[in-house]
Amino acid sequence: MAEHASSFKPSLSLVDATMVVAGSMIGSGIFIVSSDITHNVGSAGWIIAVWLITGFMTITAAVSYGELSGMYPKAGGQYVYLKEAFNPLAGFLYGWSFFAVIQTATIAAVAVAFSRYTAYLIPWFSEKHILWGLEKGLNAKGVMEYSFKISWAQVLAIALILFLTYTNTRGIKGGKIIQTTFTTAKLLSLFGLIILGFFLVKQSFWNENWQTGWNAMQWQKNAQDVWEPSSSIGGSLLIGAIAAAMVGSIFSSDSWNNVTFIAGEIKNPKRNIGLSLFLGTLIVTIIYVTANLMYLNVLPLTSIANPVEDRLAVEAANSIFSTNGANVIAVMIMISTFGCNNGLILAGARVYYTMAKDGLFFKKTGTLNKNAVPEFALWIQAAMAALLCLSGSYGDLLDMISFVAVLFYAITIIGIFILRKKRPDAERPYKAFGYPVLPIIYIILALTFSVFLIQMKPLYAGIGLGIVLTGVPLYYIAVRNKKA
């Protein structure tokens, strides 16, 4: 066999592509982030509203991308759409941000979540077990604080990334089997958990929780570090609270576009990418909304806001089953995050490959190994994600990812309007549903979210924006080197 393949092998069916969409979306978020949403909006009505708004935005964006995927059914997805609609700089800024924060930080955050739930079964992998650290001293509670530390949880997260990267260097077939198997398992498990949460719960808190209705409340920690409602909010403060709350729901619903990156490996991509985007995002949105309705049935709001060690799904399982049932849920979440990261790792490397083919990334990234996959691109992605596992907390990564990802989604959908004018006669197997009304609504919602997020959480959202802007000088360096 030749040392390098010359092109990708189209081997993924519509079902496989849909599994990539759903599997890449469902990771750890749905099991964790509703706690933070509760802190920000504090009532049953607004918790569900946050998930419905996010679902509407996700499906609208996905069906809009169906038009772009039909026009440009090639590896690279969103990078290609931005380059064609705007210019190569726009495409590069996305590709650079994708490598520096969007995809790699998502891989890191999901891997850290895998470690959290592994620690539920094997306590040694808890974030409290420090392998090495630079000590600052004891805090007021007598607990050692560190200026920098490496925990066994981070070691396990990095090991997971390296393992899945290795399996994906062996070819698309192995990655496809892992993705379909693990996504099917987590879809069935989630549907089972939701159904049992309504039929087997020991005590229902449904009526109690819905007494809060639409009375949005900001929650704050009391002296015992327990979140409690502190005050009602409304007006522009409510919009800001919703934006802050949507960090978690958008992260949980993100990565649906990963299927566009592997277009070169999908059978009949002009038809199947757009259809898989719609089916995958619809399935996940239904699961997310009903899962939160289940949380409101099995737990009081205070428990949703204050699950032990942020393990909301385990807290819910304890209300439905026994402790052993919670162990089963922990295994289910490990399966979910494992499969999610496989999809993220598989798809992400194709963007760097396409950038390299355009002379805008490391040259070696633009080659395929004998298994027809971009091996070098996979490994540099793994290295960046491993570094991000050591860089900050789960919440910090969410703030960076959500701001940058949503900003680029909005810009890409603006690209649909530009391409309608620039290339009116181009083949469009799909057209954006509800054009121009729904895409405009999405753009307004996405930009509103981005503006309020950088106001509410300026540090890490600002870091995310800074990473995007550093791509400008890097682009011109890449262009100069390409000409040389």
LOSE-194268 format. One record per residue (C-alpha): residue in one letter; x, y, z. Coordinates in nm, 3 decimals. Layout:
# LOSE-194268
+--------+---------+---------+---------+
: residu :       u :       v :       w :
+--------+---------+---------+---------+
:      A :       X :       Y :       Z :
...
+--------+---------+---------+---------+
# end
This chain:
# LOSE-194268
+--------+---------+---------+---------+
: residu :       u :       v :       w :
+--------+---------+---------+---------+
:      M :   0.000 :   0.000 :   0.000 :
:      A :   0.119 :   0.351 :  -0.079 :
:      E :   0.261 :   0.556 :   0.207 :
:      H :   0.008 :   0.832 :   0.142 :
:      A :  -0.347 :   0.823 :   0.007 :
:      S :  -0.435 :   1.080 :  -0.260 :
:      S :  -0.789 :   1.156 :  -0.148 :
:      F :  -1.057 :   1.090 :   0.115 :
:      K :  -1.276 :   0.779 :   0.087 :
:      P :  -1.654 :   0.847 :   0.080 :
:      S :  -1.774 :   0.579 :   0.322 :
:      L :  -2.027 :   0.746 :   0.557 :
:      S :  -2.401 :   0.700 :   0.501 :
:      L :  -2.686 :   0.933 :   0.603 :
:      V :  -2.723 :   0.742 :   0.930 :
:      D :  -2.348 :   0.770 :   0.997 :
:      A :  -2.358 :   1.145 :   0.924 :
:      T :  -2.659 :   1.193 :   1.154 :
:      M :  -2.472 :   1.005 :   1.428 :
:      V :  -2.179 :   1.244 :   1.383 :
:      V :  -2.414 :   1.544 :   1.426 :
:      A :  -2.596 :   1.407 :   1.731 :
:      G :  -2.291 :   1.239 :   1.881 :
:      S :  -2.076 :   1.550 :   1.855 :
:      M :  -2.348 :   1.762 :   2.017 :
:      I :  -2.431 :   1.535 :   2.312 :
:      G :  -2.129 :   1.528 :   2.537 :
:      S :  -2.131 :   1.637 :   2.897 :
:      G :  -2.328 :   1.962 :   2.889 :
:      I :  -2.681 :   1.829 :   2.929 :
:      F :  -2.570 :   1.646 :   3.244 :
:      I :  -2.409 :   1.953 :   3.404 :
:      V :  -2.494 :   2.300 :   3.272 :
:      S :  -2.856 :   2.332 :   3.388 :
:      S :  -2.713 :   2.413 :   3.730 :
:      D :  -2.544 :   2.726 :   3.594 :
:      I :  -2.856 :   2.814 :   3.397 :
:      T :  -3.053 :   2.799 :   3.723 :
:      H :  -2.802 :   3.035 :   3.889 :
:      N :  -2.862 :   3.291 :   3.615 :
:      V :  -3.238 :   3.281 :   3.555 :
:      G :  -3.365 :   3.093 :   3.860 :
:      S :  -3.715 :   2.984 :   3.756 :
:      A :  -3.867 :   2.680 :   3.586 :
:      G :  -4.015 :   2.881 :   3.299 :
:      W :  -3.692 :   3.056 :   3.211 :
:      I :  -3.482 :   2.739 :   3.242 :
:      I :  -3.697 :   2.576 :   2.973 :
:      A :  -3.707 :   2.900 :   2.771 :
:      V :  -3.326 :   2.910 :   2.759 :
:      W :  -3.321 :   2.557 :   2.612 :
:      L :  -3.601 :   2.635 :   2.365 :
:      I :  -3.426 :   2.952 :   2.243 :
:      T :  -3.104 :   2.756 :   2.204 :
:      G :  -3.285 :   2.476 :   2.018 :
:      F :  -3.449 :   2.724 :   1.782 :
:      M :  -3.114 :   2.890 :   1.712 :
:      T :  -2.940 :   2.556 :   1.657 :
:      I :  -3.198 :   2.410 :   1.417 :
:      T :  -3.225 :   2.740 :   1.227 :
:      A :  -2.848 :   2.759 :   1.186 :
:      A :  -2.826 :   2.392 :   1.089 :
:      V :  -3.087 :   2.412 :   0.812 :
:      S :  -2.923 :   2.733 :   0.690 :
:      Y :  -2.591 :   2.552 :   0.670 :
:      G :  -2.769 :   2.291 :   0.458 :
:      E :  -2.769 :   2.542 :   0.172 :
:      L :  -2.396 :   2.604 :   0.209 :
:      S :  -2.311 :   2.235 :   0.239 :
:      G :  -2.501 :   2.163 :  -0.083 :
:      M :  -2.308 :   2.437 :  -0.265 :
:      Y :  -1.966 :   2.332 :  -0.130 :
:      P :  -1.973 :   1.958 :  -0.047 :
:      K :  -1.603 :   1.935 :   0.034 :
:      A :  -1.378 :   1.883 :   0.336 :
:      G :  -1.337 :   2.190 :   0.555 :
:      G :  -1.702 :   2.290 :   0.592 :
:      Q :  -1.741 :   2.627 :   0.761 :
:      Y :  -1.386 :   2.733 :   0.671 :
:      V :  -1.474 :   2.687 :   0.303 :
:      Y :  -1.809 :   2.869 :   0.336 :
:      L :  -1.647 :   3.177 :   0.492 :
:      K :  -1.367 :   3.181 :   0.235 :
:      E :  -1.616 :   3.164 :  -0.054 :
:      A :  -1.866 :   3.413 :   0.088 :
:      F :  -1.616 :   3.671 :   0.212 :
:      N :  -1.246 :   3.622 :   0.143 :
:      P :  -0.953 :   3.395 :   0.242 :
:      L :  -0.883 :   3.607 :   0.553 :
:      A :  -1.231 :   3.537 :   0.692 :
:      G :  -1.182 :   3.167 :   0.633 :
:      F :  -0.840 :   3.173 :   0.797 :
:      L :  -0.965 :   3.361 :   1.105 :
:      Y :  -1.225 :   3.090 :   1.154 :
:      G :  -0.974 :   2.810 :   1.094 :
:      W :  -0.724 :   2.965 :   1.334 :
:      S :  -0.993 :   3.019 :   1.601 :
:      F :  -1.115 :   2.666 :   1.542 :
:      F :  -0.767 :   2.531 :   1.611 :
:      A :  -0.683 :   2.766 :   1.899 :
:      V :  -1.009 :   2.756 :   2.094 :
:      I :  -1.334 :   2.635 :   1.931 :
:      Q :  -1.261 :   2.270 :   1.855 :
:      T :  -0.962 :   2.205 :   2.077 :
:      A :  -1.115 :   2.368 :   2.386 :
:      T :  -1.436 :   2.173 :   2.327 :
:      I :  -1.235 :   1.851 :   2.308 :
:      A :  -1.058 :   1.951 :   2.632 :
:      A :  -1.380 :   2.042 :   2.814 :
:      V :  -1.551 :   1.715 :   2.716 :
:      A :  -1.243 :   1.515 :   2.819 :
:      V :  -1.239 :   1.690 :   3.159 :
:      A :  -1.609 :   1.603 :   3.199 :
:      F :  -1.527 :   1.238 :   3.119 :
:      S :  -1.276 :   1.248 :   3.404 :
:      R :  -1.529 :   1.400 :   3.644 :
:      Y :  -1.771 :   1.114 :   3.595 :
:      T :  -1.499 :   0.851 :   3.597 :
:      A :  -1.410 :   0.986 :   3.942 :
:      Y :  -1.762 :   0.904 :   4.056 :
:      L :  -1.673 :   0.535 :   4.008 :
:      I :  -1.297 :   0.558 :   4.064 :
:      P :  -1.234 :   0.838 :   4.317 :
:      W :  -0.862 :   0.841 :   4.241 :
:      F :  -0.938 :   1.039 :   3.925 :
:      S :  -1.099 :   1.323 :   4.120 :
:      E :  -0.978 :   1.677 :   4.054 :
:      K :  -0.890 :   1.685 :   4.425 :
:      H :  -0.607 :   1.435 :   4.375 :
:      I :  -0.307 :   1.643 :   4.270 :
:      L :  -0.021 :   1.481 :   4.082 :
:      W :   0.194 :   1.795 :   4.091 :
:      G :   0.145 :   2.161 :   4.173 :
:      L :   0.300 :   2.496 :   4.270 :
:      E :   0.168 :   2.558 :   4.620 :
:      K :   0.042 :   2.901 :   4.728 :
:      G :  -0.050 :   2.807 :   5.084 :
:      L :  -0.354 :   2.718 :   5.292 :
:      N :  -0.675 :   2.915 :   5.248 :
:      A :  -0.915 :   3.019 :   5.527 :
:      K :  -1.067 :   2.670 :   5.530 :
:      G :  -0.728 :   2.503 :   5.571 :
:      V :  -0.725 :   2.370 :   5.213 :
:      M :  -0.407 :   2.396 :   5.007 :
:      E :  -0.432 :   2.631 :   4.711 :
:      Y :  -0.211 :   2.616 :   4.402 :
:      S :  -0.100 :   2.874 :   4.148 :
:      F :  -0.074 :   2.585 :   3.898 :
:      K :  -0.157 :   2.219 :   3.937 :
:      I :  -0.193 :   1.896 :   3.744 :
:      S :  -0.456 :   1.658 :   3.878 :
:      W :  -0.516 :   1.294 :   3.798 :
:      A :  -0.842 :   1.406 :   3.634 :
:      Q :  -0.641 :   1.614 :   3.386 :
:      V :  -0.405 :   1.322 :   3.322 :
:      L :  -0.700 :   1.095 :   3.242 :
:      A :  -0.853 :   1.363 :   3.016 :
:      I :  -0.529 :   1.391 :   2.819 :
:      A :  -0.498 :   1.012 :   2.798 :
:      L :  -0.850 :   0.994 :   2.651 :
:      I :  -0.764 :   1.253 :   2.385 :
:      L :  -0.446 :   1.070 :   2.288 :
:      F :  -0.621 :   0.733 :   2.269 :
:      L :  -0.905 :   0.856 :   2.048 :
:      T :  -0.660 :   1.046 :   1.828 :
:      Y :  -0.460 :   0.728 :   1.777 :
:      T :  -0.769 :   0.524 :   1.684 :
:      N :  -0.868 :   0.788 :   1.428 :
:      T :  -0.525 :   0.777 :   1.264 :
:      R :  -0.605 :   0.414 :   1.176 :
:      G :  -0.875 :   0.519 :   0.928 :
:      I :  -1.232 :   0.646 :   0.902 :
:      K :  -1.387 :   0.300 :   0.944 :
:      G :  -1.279 :   0.263 :   1.308 :
:      G :  -1.391 :   0.616 :   1.391 :
:      K :  -1.728 :   0.549 :   1.225 :
:      I :  -1.786 :   0.231 :   1.429 :
:      I :  -1.702 :   0.408 :   1.756 :
:      Q :  -1.925 :   0.703 :   1.668 :
:      T :  -2.231 :   0.503 :   1.565 :
:      T :  -2.203 :   0.259 :   1.856 :
:      F :  -2.152 :   0.516 :   2.130 :
:      T :  -2.408 :   0.764 :   1.991 :
:      T :  -2.676 :   0.496 :   1.968 :
:      A :  -2.600 :   0.389 :   2.325 :
:      K :  -2.627 :   0.740 :   2.467 :
:      L :  -2.944 :   0.827 :   2.274 :
:      L :  -3.119 :   0.517 :   2.408 :
:      S :  -2.985 :   0.581 :   2.759 :
:      L :  -3.099 :   0.943 :   2.761 :
:      F :  -3.447 :   0.858 :   2.635 :
:      G :  -3.465 :   0.588 :   2.902 :
:      L :  -3.357 :   0.826 :   3.178 :
:      I :  -3.614 :   1.086 :   3.070 :
:      I :  -3.902 :   0.836 :   3.057 :
:      L :  -3.812 :   0.675 :   3.391 :
:      G :  -3.778 :   1.022 :   3.546 :
:      F :  -4.150 :   1.072 :   3.495 :
:      F :  -4.269 :   0.721 :   3.585 :
:      L :  -4.035 :   0.598 :   3.861 :
:      V :  -3.952 :   0.913 :   4.057 :
:      K :  -3.990 :   0.873 :   4.435 :
:      Q :  -4.115 :   1.231 :   4.486 :
:      S :  -4.225 :   1.475 :   4.218 :
:      F :  -4.127 :   1.843 :   4.252 :
:      W :  -4.310 :   1.946 :   3.934 :
:      N :  -4.581 :   2.163 :   4.093 :
:      E :  -4.340 :   2.314 :   4.346 :
:      N :  -4.087 :   2.414 :   4.078 :
:      W :  -4.346 :   2.557 :   3.839 :
:      Q :  -4.473 :   2.790 :   4.110 :
:      T :  -4.167 :   3.000 :   4.017 :
:      G :  -4.319 :   3.031 :   3.665 :
:      W :  -4.165 :   3.324 :   3.478 :
:      N :  -4.034 :   3.505 :   3.784 :
:      A :  -3.669 :   3.525 :   3.677 :
:      M :  -3.431 :   3.537 :   3.971 :
:      Q :  -3.057 :   3.591 :   4.005 :
:      W :  -2.906 :   3.338 :   4.244 :
:      Q :  -2.601 :   3.401 :   4.464 :
:      K :  -2.394 :   3.192 :   4.705 :
:      N :  -2.467 :   3.227 :   5.074 :
:      A :  -2.217 :   3.192 :   5.359 :
:      Q :  -2.229 :   2.811 :   5.324 :
:      D :  -2.141 :   2.832 :   4.952 :
:      V :  -2.493 :   2.723 :   4.855 :
:      W :  -2.669 :   2.896 :   4.567 :
:      E :  -2.997 :   3.063 :   4.668 :
:      P :  -3.232 :   3.308 :   4.490 :
:      S :  -3.138 :   3.661 :   4.590 :
:      S :  -3.348 :   3.895 :   4.378 :
:      S :  -3.591 :   3.913 :   4.088 :
:      I :  -3.461 :   4.048 :   3.758 :
:      G :  -3.621 :   4.201 :   3.453 :
:      G :  -3.564 :   4.424 :   3.150 :
:      S :  -3.213 :   4.448 :   3.010 :
:      L :  -3.081 :   4.265 :   3.316 :
:      L :  -3.295 :   3.968 :   3.215 :
:      I :  -3.149 :   3.970 :   2.864 :
:      G :  -2.801 :   3.969 :   3.013 :
:      A :  -2.897 :   3.687 :   3.249 :
:      I :  -3.035 :   3.482 :   2.959 :
:      A :  -2.715 :   3.542 :   2.761 :
:      A :  -2.503 :   3.427 :   3.055 :
:      A :  -2.730 :   3.124 :   3.104 :
:      M :  -2.706 :   3.032 :   2.737 :
:      V :  -2.329 :   2.983 :   2.761 :
:      G :  -2.400 :   2.635 :   2.889 :
:      S :  -2.692 :   2.549 :   2.662 :
:      I :  -2.510 :   2.671 :   2.351 :
:      F :  -2.200 :   2.475 :   2.446 :
:      S :  -2.420 :   2.168 :   2.495 :
:      S :  -2.577 :   2.225 :   2.151 :
:      D :  -2.257 :   2.316 :   1.972 :
:      S :  -2.048 :   2.110 :   1.728 :
:      W :  -2.350 :   2.019 :   1.512 :
:      N :  -2.152 :   2.162 :   1.219 :
:      N :  -1.878 :   1.900 :   1.254 :
:      V :  -2.041 :   1.689 :   0.984 :
:      T :  -1.962 :   1.963 :   0.728 :
:      F :  -1.590 :   1.919 :   0.792 :
:      I :  -1.594 :   1.556 :   0.674 :
:      A :  -1.795 :   1.617 :   0.354 :
:      G :  -1.524 :   1.444 :   0.148 :
:      E :  -1.598 :   1.119 :   0.333 :
:      I :  -1.980 :   1.126 :   0.310 :
:      K :  -2.173 :   0.946 :   0.037 :
:      N :  -2.391 :   1.179 :  -0.172 :
:      P :  -2.282 :   1.484 :   0.035 :
:      K :  -2.505 :   1.735 :  -0.146 :
:      R :  -2.811 :   1.555 :  -0.010 :
:      N :  -2.692 :   1.382 :   0.305 :
:      I :  -2.510 :   1.666 :   0.483 :
:      G :  -2.809 :   1.900 :   0.488 :
:      L :  -3.047 :   1.620 :   0.587 :
:      S :  -2.818 :   1.494 :   0.863 :
:      L :  -2.785 :   1.848 :   1.002 :
:      F :  -3.163 :   1.880 :   1.032 :
:      L :  -3.226 :   1.532 :   1.173 :
:      G :  -2.937 :   1.543 :   1.419 :
:      T :  -3.015 :   1.887 :   1.564 :
:      L :  -3.388 :   1.809 :   1.588 :
:      I :  -3.326 :   1.484 :   1.779 :
:      V :  -3.086 :   1.653 :   2.021 :
:      T :  -3.312 :   1.955 :   2.081 :
:      I :  -3.603 :   1.725 :   2.172 :
:      I :  -3.378 :   1.531 :   2.412 :
:      Y :  -3.241 :   1.847 :   2.576 :
:      V :  -3.578 :   2.010 :   2.639 :
:      T :  -3.738 :   1.692 :   2.772 :
:      A :  -3.432 :   1.616 :   2.988 :
:      N :  -3.472 :   1.953 :   3.160 :
:      L :  -3.843 :   1.890 :   3.209 :
:      M :  -3.739 :   1.564 :   3.376 :
:      Y :  -3.494 :   1.751 :   3.604 :
:      L :  -3.778 :   1.981 :   3.709 :
:      N :  -3.989 :   1.677 :   3.792 :
:      V :  -3.736 :   1.483 :   4.001 :
:      L :  -3.543 :   1.761 :   4.182 :
:      P :  -3.629 :   2.087 :   4.361 :
:      L :  -3.470 :   2.399 :   4.210 :
:      T :  -3.220 :   2.422 :   4.496 :
:      S :  -3.090 :   2.074 :   4.411 :
:      I :  -3.074 :   2.157 :   4.040 :
:      A :  -2.865 :   2.461 :   4.135 :
:      N :  -2.653 :   2.273 :   4.392 :
:      P :  -2.583 :   1.916 :   4.276 :
:      V :  -2.298 :   1.742 :   4.456 :
:      E :  -1.973 :   1.827 :   4.270 :
:      D :  -2.179 :   1.959 :   3.975 :
:      R :  -2.302 :   1.608 :   3.889 :
:      L :  -2.662 :   1.705 :   3.813 :
:      A :  -2.755 :   1.389 :   3.622 :
:      V :  -2.628 :   1.169 :   3.906 :
:      E :  -2.834 :   1.374 :   4.153 :
:      A :  -3.139 :   1.318 :   3.933 :
:      A :  -3.063 :   0.945 :   3.908 :
:      N :  -3.046 :   0.921 :   4.286 :
:      S :  -3.401 :   1.056 :   4.298 :
:      I :  -3.518 :   0.801 :   4.042 :
:      F :  -3.321 :   0.488 :   4.129 :
:      S :  -3.083 :   0.394 :   4.407 :
:      T :  -2.711 :   0.463 :   4.447 :
:      N :  -2.643 :   0.175 :   4.210 :
:      G :  -2.868 :   0.341 :   3.955 :
:      A :  -2.656 :   0.654 :   3.983 :
:      N :  -2.350 :   0.444 :   3.908 :
:      V :  -2.517 :   0.329 :   3.588 :
:      I :  -2.584 :   0.692 :   3.494 :
:      A :  -2.221 :   0.778 :   3.558 :
:      V :  -2.119 :   0.501 :   3.316 :
:      M :  -2.373 :   0.635 :   3.066 :
:      I :  -2.221 :   0.982 :   3.085 :
:      M :  -1.872 :   0.838 :   3.038 :
:      I :  -2.001 :   0.665 :   2.725 :
:      S :  -2.157 :   0.991 :   2.608 :
:      T :  -1.844 :   1.201 :   2.652 :
:      F :  -1.625 :   0.927 :   2.504 :
:      G :  -1.837 :   0.913 :   2.189 :
:      C :  -1.867 :   1.291 :   2.169 :
:      N :  -1.493 :   1.340 :   2.177 :
:      N :  -1.444 :   1.076 :   1.911 :
:      G :  -1.668 :   1.278 :   1.675 :
:      L :  -1.494 :   1.605 :   1.758 :
:      I :  -1.148 :   1.459 :   1.706 :
:      L :  -1.246 :   1.281 :   1.384 :
:      A :  -1.400 :   1.589 :   1.222 :
:      G :  -1.176 :   1.871 :   1.344 :
:      A :  -0.857 :   1.762 :   1.172 :
:      R :  -1.021 :   1.794 :   0.828 :
:      V :  -1.037 :   2.174 :   0.869 :
:      Y :  -0.661 :   2.204 :   0.923 :
:      Y :  -0.608 :   1.970 :   0.627 :
:      T :  -0.809 :   2.198 :   0.396 :
:      M :  -0.632 :   2.509 :   0.527 :
:      A :  -0.296 :   2.347 :   0.454 :
:      K :  -0.410 :   2.266 :   0.101 :
:      D :  -0.469 :   2.642 :   0.060 :
:      G :  -0.118 :   2.712 :   0.190 :
:      L :  -0.249 :   2.865 :   0.515 :
:      F :  -0.141 :   2.601 :   0.768 :
:      F :   0.156 :   2.374 :   0.832 :
:      K :   0.233 :   2.201 :   0.502 :
:      K :   0.250 :   1.854 :   0.658 :
:      T :  -0.107 :   1.899 :   0.780 :
:      G :  -0.226 :   1.879 :   0.419 :
:      T :  -0.122 :   1.519 :   0.366 :
:      L :  -0.317 :   1.196 :   0.419 :
:      N :  -0.157 :   0.883 :   0.559 :
:      K :  -0.196 :   0.536 :   0.408 :
:      N :  -0.534 :   0.507 :   0.581 :
:      A :  -0.663 :   0.818 :   0.396 :
:      V :  -0.683 :   1.036 :   0.709 :
:      P :  -0.485 :   1.355 :   0.797 :
:      E :  -0.267 :   1.200 :   1.068 :
:      F :  -0.042 :   1.500 :   1.138 :
:      A :  -0.348 :   1.726 :   1.167 :
:      L :  -0.497 :   1.484 :   1.419 :
:      W :  -0.184 :   1.488 :   1.636 :
:      I :  -0.137 :   1.866 :   1.645 :
:      Q :  -0.504 :   1.899 :   1.736 :
:      A :  -0.445 :   1.650 :   2.020 :
:      A :  -0.144 :   1.848 :   2.144 :
:      M :  -0.341 :   2.175 :   2.156 :
:      A :  -0.637 :   2.011 :   2.330 :
:      A :  -0.404 :   1.853 :   2.587 :
:      L :  -0.256 :   2.194 :   2.669 :
:      L :  -0.606 :   2.338 :   2.715 :
:      C :  -0.688 :   2.056 :   2.959 :
:      L :  -0.424 :   2.212 :   3.183 :
:      S :  -0.521 :   2.575 :   3.124 :
:      G :  -0.838 :   2.643 :   3.320 :
:      S :  -1.165 :   2.526 :   3.462 :
:      Y :  -1.460 :   2.380 :   3.275 :
:      G :  -1.660 :   2.704 :   3.301 :
:      D :  -1.373 :   2.918 :   3.171 :
:      L :  -1.347 :   2.699 :   2.861 :
:      L :  -1.723 :   2.731 :   2.804 :
:      D :  -1.709 :   3.111 :   2.805 :
:      M :  -1.431 :   3.117 :   2.543 :
:      I :  -1.588 :   2.853 :   2.319 :
:      S :  -1.944 :   2.987 :   2.325 :
:      F :  -1.855 :   3.346 :   2.241 :
:      V :  -1.624 :   3.265 :   1.950 :
:      A :  -1.835 :   2.982 :   1.805 :
:      V :  -2.163 :   3.178 :   1.803 :
:      L :  -1.993 :   3.485 :   1.656 :
:      F :  -1.867 :   3.278 :   1.362 :
:      Y :  -2.204 :   3.107 :   1.318 :
:      A :  -2.365 :   3.449 :   1.276 :
:      I :  -2.098 :   3.563 :   1.028 :
:      T :  -2.133 :   3.241 :   0.828 :
:      I :  -2.511 :   3.279 :   0.800 :
:      I :  -2.457 :   3.638 :   0.683 :
:      G :  -2.252 :   3.469 :   0.412 :
:      I :  -2.570 :   3.303 :   0.278 :
:      F :  -2.709 :   3.649 :   0.190 :
:      I :  -2.379 :   3.745 :   0.025 :
:      L :  -2.362 :   3.425 :  -0.182 :
:      R :  -2.723 :   3.468 :  -0.296 :
:      K :  -2.609 :   3.797 :  -0.456 :
:      K :  -2.260 :   3.689 :  -0.570 :
:      R :  -2.363 :   3.351 :  -0.712 :
:      P :  -2.737 :   3.356 :  -0.779 :
:      D :  -2.713 :   3.077 :  -1.038 :
:      A :  -2.504 :   2.836 :  -0.828 :
:      E :  -2.651 :   2.490 :  -0.769 :
:      R :  -2.838 :   2.477 :  -0.437 :
:      P :  -2.978 :   2.129 :  -0.364 :
:      Y :  -3.111 :   2.278 :  -0.039 :
:      K :  -3.217 :   2.634 :   0.034 :
:      A :  -3.209 :   2.787 :   0.380 :
:      F :  -3.547 :   2.720 :   0.543 :
:      G :  -3.748 :   3.035 :   0.615 :
:      Y :  -3.505 :   3.256 :   0.420 :
:      P :  -3.462 :   3.546 :   0.476 :
:      V :  -3.669 :   3.575 :   0.799 :
:      L :  -3.532 :   3.286 :   1.007 :
:      P :  -3.165 :   3.347 :   0.918 :
:      I :  -3.208 :   3.716 :   1.009 :
:      I :  -3.366 :   3.622 :   1.343 :
:      Y :  -3.076 :   3.387 :   1.410 :
:      I :  -2.819 :   3.656 :   1.329 :
:      I :  -2.990 :   3.904 :   1.564 :
:      L :  -3.011 :   3.649 :   1.846 :
:      A :  -2.652 :   3.535 :   1.799 :
:      L :  -2.507 :   3.886 :   1.793 :
:      T :  -2.720 :   3.987 :   2.095 :
:      F :  -2.588 :   3.684 :   2.281 :
:      S :  -2.227 :   3.771 :   2.189 :
:      V :  -2.258 :   4.136 :   2.296 :
:      F :  -2.419 :   4.056 :   2.631 :
:      L :  -2.179 :   3.769 :   2.699 :
:      I :  -1.872 :   3.988 :   2.660 :
:      Q :  -2.039 :   4.237 :   2.899 :
:      M :  -2.137 :   3.973 :   3.156 :
:      K :  -1.822 :   3.760 :   3.136 :
:      P :  -1.557 :   3.986 :   2.987 :
:      L :  -1.242 :   3.798 :   3.089 :
:      Y :  -1.270 :   3.470 :   2.902 :
:      A :  -1.502 :   3.600 :   2.629 :
:      G :  -1.239 :   3.873 :   2.580 :
:      I :  -0.963 :   3.615 :   2.565 :
:      G :  -1.163 :   3.431 :   2.298 :
:      L :  -1.198 :   3.752 :   2.094 :
:      G :  -0.828 :   3.822 :   2.141 :
:      I :  -0.742 :   3.479 :   2.002 :
:      V :  -0.952 :   3.552 :   1.693 :
:      L :  -0.775 :   3.885 :   1.635 :
:      T :  -0.428 :   3.733 :   1.668 :
:      G :  -0.517 :   3.545 :   1.352 :
:      V :  -0.490 :   3.866 :   1.145 :
:      P :  -0.107 :   3.898 :   1.160 :
:      L :  -0.076 :   3.518 :   1.138 :
:      Y :  -0.272 :   3.522 :   0.812 :
:      Y :  -0.041 :   3.773 :   0.650 :
:      I :   0.263 :   3.579 :   0.770 :
:      A :   0.113 :   3.265 :   0.615 :
:      V :   0.041 :   3.444 :   0.286 :
:      R :   0.396 :   3.582 :   0.273 :
:      N :   0.543 :   3.237 :   0.337 :
:      K :   0.315 :   3.088 :   0.073 :
:      K :   0.441 :   3.336 :  -0.187 :
:      A :   0.800 :   3.276 :  -0.083 :
+--------+---------+---------+---------+
# end
